[in-house]
Amino acid sequence: MWGAFLRGTTARGAVCALAAAPLAAVTIGQRPRQSPKPLTDPARALTRSVVRCDDGVQLINVSVPAQKTDTEFSRILVTGGAGFLGSHLCRRLLAQGHEVMCLDNYFTSARSNISDLVGHPRFEFIRHDVTEPFFCECDFVYNMACPASPVHYQFNPIKTTKVSVLGTMNMLGLAKRVKARILQASTSEIYGDPEISPQVESYWGHVNTIGVRSCYDEGKRVAETLCFDYMRMHNVDIRLARIFNTYGPGMHPYDGRVVTNFIMQALKDEDITLYGDGSQTRSFCFVDDTVEGLIRLMNQEETTGPINIGNTNEFTVKELAEVVISVVGSKSKLVYLPLPGDDPKQRRPDITRAKKYLDWEPQVQLREGIGKTVEYFKSLDLRKYKQPTSHTAHKTSEDDVKRRISSGMNGGN
Ligand SMILES: NC(=O)c1ccc[n+]([C@@H]2O[C@H](COP(=O)([O-])OP(=O)(O)OC[C@H]3O[C@@H](n4cnc5c(N)ncnc54)[C@H](O)[C@@H]3O)[C@@H](O)[C@H]2O)c1
């Protein structure tokens, strides 16, 4: 059987999974397609492949779309495409000549994020919730939909888990049905509060299952599990990116993430709030670098991942505050507040695999990236952005409040 398996001649769909080290990166060895029928659409042609773990353990025989070059036209679905990372991704994919379907329910984003894309002849917006099944013809799926900042994902933690679990299952089902390749946007949060630094992909993590961040961390962990089970059971062609803290233009000014908070506070000369003593570390990756890493991971044929996508330069949160104050030229002072629940003490990716398989590493340094982000925040008309409320992640904006007060609408039943 193993001879046939290694030659890629086992029946498509047959699952020959052996016990393998969980979370080990899986590499894919290409085999020529063996179907006698000519396929009219090269994007959907299948290539017989043998997948194996880095440690050499055989996993499964899968079929993957034939290799495509960056210049080929593809139909690409980006879930969460109106969000921070998703909107940058949509722009890059359109610039590469692809047809982009952006699926989003605007839970944490707004039409204004993608207003420059609406009307583009190769761009289509689909308002839909990923927790409901969805089908369309496509060659690639970037599954980015999920509230990503604590203020958003803790607003409705049950829904957050559903987005990661049901949403990912729905997208894997779609990828299975139309034989699309799917990239799952996982996160460094799956490592929890890590006991090792830097975090390598083979590290299993140190995560609280019952804390206030668990809806996000554990949801994303299950999403990873689902990806690998769909690959083992149904030959779905997966790619798994573990994204570390990413920042840049396009972030929501009220997303509550540390870079956003500090820049907003510095621009208003308000006190900059540090949680704990500010000695917890983070590595900050500029959005252009992250998007480049995601596209490279999707387009290569060697590995499914998981692959860490992040910047290896580690800064304490206090150092970040000082960089922001200096770039903005702000008069803000640092103030210290108690640490929120399960806040990880350190975060730094090992990107050896990204360098090896994607020939990728971040290019933009923190000061330069913060400069671009500050310019973006300065250009915003904040009245157009909604702040988190107890009702929805971003229900009311300053504009809405003023309008309601002046029209006597406030305080209704
Ligand atoms: N930005 C980062 O630093 C970072 C780090 C690690 C992982 N990620 C992952 O990358 C992805 C994008 O993150 P982001 O920073 O752009 O966040 P974001 O909140 O800006 O974007 C998420 C998008 O998903 C949409 N969405 C949420 N729930 C949905 C649902 N049920 N159906 C359809 N759309 C829905 C939101 O409306 C939003 O447009 C997320 O999956 C996140 O977990 C981001």
The ligand as a Tripos MOL2 file, in Angstrom:
@<TRIPOS>MOLECULE
LIG
   44    48     1     0     0
SMALL
NO_CHARGES

@<TRIPOS>ATOM
      1 N1         -4.7700   42.0180   12.6750 N.am      1 LIG1
      2 C1         -4.0640   41.1780   13.3900 C.2       1 LIG1
      3 O1         -3.1330   41.5790   14.0970 O.2       1 LIG1
      4 C2         -4.3740   39.7000   13.3630 C.ar      1 LIG1
      5 C3         -3.5320   38.8420   14.0780 C.ar      1 LIG1
      6 C4         -3.8150   37.4780   14.0580 C.ar      1 LIG1
      7 C5         -4.8630   36.9770   13.3190 C.ar      1 LIG1
      8 N2         -5.6640   37.8390   12.6310 N.ar      1 LIG1
      9 C6         -6.7970   37.2610   11.9020 C.3       1 LIG1
     10 O2         -6.9420   37.8710   10.6390 O.3       1 LIG1
     11 C7         -8.3190   38.0140   10.3210 C.3       1 LIG1
     12 C8         -8.6260   39.4690   10.0000 C.3       1 LIG1
     13 O3         -8.3080   40.2730   11.1190 O.3       1 LIG1
     14 P1         -8.4540   41.8570   11.0700 P.3       1 LIG1
     15 O4         -7.4030   42.4280   11.9080 O.co2     1 LIG1
     16 O5         -8.5650   42.3130    9.6660 O.co2     1 LIG1
     17 O6         -9.8430   42.0360   11.8180 O.3       1 LIG1
     18 P2        -11.0880   42.9470   11.4490 P.3       1 LIG1
     19 O7        -12.0170   42.9200   12.6030 O.co2     1 LIG1
     20 O8        -10.6400   44.2820   10.9490 O.co2     1 LIG1
     21 O9        -11.7160   42.1600   10.2100 O.3       1 LIG1
     22 C9        -12.5240   41.0400   10.3730 C.3       1 LIG1
     23 C10       -13.6180   41.1240    9.3390 C.3       1 LIG1
     24 O10       -14.4520   39.9630    9.4800 O.3       1 LIG1
     25 C11       -15.7980   40.3900    9.4180 C.3       1 LIG1
     26 N3        -16.6300   39.4450   10.1460 N.ar      1 LIG1
     27 C12       -16.6800   39.2060   11.4720 C.ar      1 LIG1
     28 N4        -17.6010   38.2820   11.7460 N.ar      1 LIG1
     29 C13       -18.1350   37.9050   10.5500 C.ar      1 LIG1
     30 C14       -19.1500   37.0020   10.1680 C.ar      1 LIG1
     31 N5        -19.8160   36.2530   11.0770 N.pl3     1 LIG1
     32 N6        -19.4530   36.8710    8.8560 N.ar      1 LIG1
     33 C15       -18.8110   37.6170    7.9270 C.ar      1 LIG1
     34 N7        -17.8420   38.5080    8.2310 N.ar      1 LIG1
     35 C16       -17.5240   38.6560    9.5270 C.ar      1 LIG1
     36 C17       -15.8030   41.7540   10.0740 C.3       1 LIG1
     37 O11       -16.9420   42.5210    9.7370 O.3       1 LIG1
     38 C18       -14.5230   42.3430    9.5160 C.3       1 LIG1
     39 O12       -14.7450   42.9850    8.2870 O.3       1 LIG1
     40 C19        -9.1070   37.4790   11.5210 C.3       1 LIG1
     41 O13        -9.4840   36.1560   11.2620 O.3       1 LIG1
     42 C20        -8.1030   37.5210   12.6490 C.3       1 LIG1
     43 O14        -8.3520   36.5390   13.6150 O.3       1 LIG1
     44 C21        -5.4420   39.1910   12.6340 C.ar      1 LIG1
@<TRIPOS>BOND
     1     1     2 1
     2     2     3 2
     3     2     4 1
     4     4     5 ar
     5     4    44 ar
     6     5     6 ar
     7     6     7 ar
     8     7     8 ar
     9     8     9 1
    10     8    44 ar
    11     9    10 1
    12     9    42 1
    13    10    11 1
    14    11    12 1
    15    11    40 1
    16    12    13 1
    17    13    14 1
    18    14    15 2
    19    14    16 1
    20    14    17 1
    21    17    18 1
    22    18    19 2
    23    18    20 1
    24    18    21 1
    25    21    22 1
    26    22    23 1
    27    23    24 1
    28    23    38 1
    29    24    25 1
    30    25    26 1
    31    25    36 1
    32    26    27 ar
    33    26    35 ar
    34    27    28 ar
    35    28    29 ar
    36    29    30 ar
    37    29    35 ar
    38    30    31 1
    39    30    32 ar
    40    32    33 ar
    41    33    34 ar
    42    34    35 ar
    43    36    37 1
    44    36    38 1
    45    38    39 1
    46    40    41 1
    47    40    42 1
    48    42    43 1
@<TRIPOS>SUBSTRUCTURE
     1 LIG1         1 GROUP 0 **** ****
